[in-house]
């Protein structure tokens, strides 16, 4: 979502820069060549809709819009918060450990809409991750 916002701002700035009368000092429109960021010359930037996996092998990001009903989201957030509260440590440190439990083969429950992680769509996985993140901050409704 943040990437989309930044892209939209950059596109708008480029359109404005190329339009006559858009600013007091119009400049030519920037190149339309996509810009990539990489850690080395041979490493491409992460494409949109990418999946983020932690060094421990846990999916911690699915870059698609979340897809969950309000009821599913509420149940997932509440389940995450209950699990985190039972650990008796700072919940902001528990998102990845919690997600790891949900991603175990055969694990189901309200945290994954009563479906295994592997059977969830990417949009549903994004919803589960969002619920866990918000639960860690005490933001369940």
Rosetta blueprint (number, residue, H / E / L):
1 X L
2 X H
3 X H
4 X H
5 X H
6 X H
7 X H
8 X H
9 X H
10 X H
11 X H
12 X H
13 X H
14 X H
15 X H
16 X H
17 X H
18 X H
19 X L
20 X L
21 X L
22 X L
23 X L
24 X L
25 X L
26 X L
27 X L
28 X L
29 X L
30 X L
31 X L
32 X L
33 X L
34 X L
35 X L
36 X L
37 X L
38 X L
39 X L
40 X L
41 X L
42 X L
43 X L
44 X L
45 X L
46 X L
47 X L
48 X L
49 X L
50 X L
51 X E
52 X E
53 X E
54 X L
55 X L
56 X L
57 X L
58 X L
59 X E
60 X E
61 X E
62 X E
63 X L
64 X L
65 X L
66 X L
67 X L
68 X L
69 X L
70 X H
71 X H
72 X H
73 X H
74 X H
75 X H
76 X H
77 X H
78 X H
79 X H
80 X H
81 X H
82 X H
83 X H
84 X H
85 X H
86 X H
87 X H
88 X L
89 X L
90 X L
91 X H
92 X H
93 X H
94 X L
95 X H
96 X H
97 X H
98 X H
99 X H
100 X H
101 X H
102 X H
103 X L
104 X L
105 X L
106 X L
107 X L
108 X L
109 X L
110 X H
111 X H
112 X H
113 X L
114 X L
115 X L
116 X L
117 X H
118 X H
119 X H
120 X L
121 X L
122 X H
123 X H
124 X H
125 X H
126 X H
127 X H
128 X H
129 X H
130 X H
131 X H
132 X H
133 X H
134 X H
135 X H
136 X H
137 X L
138 X L
139 X L
140 X L
141 X L
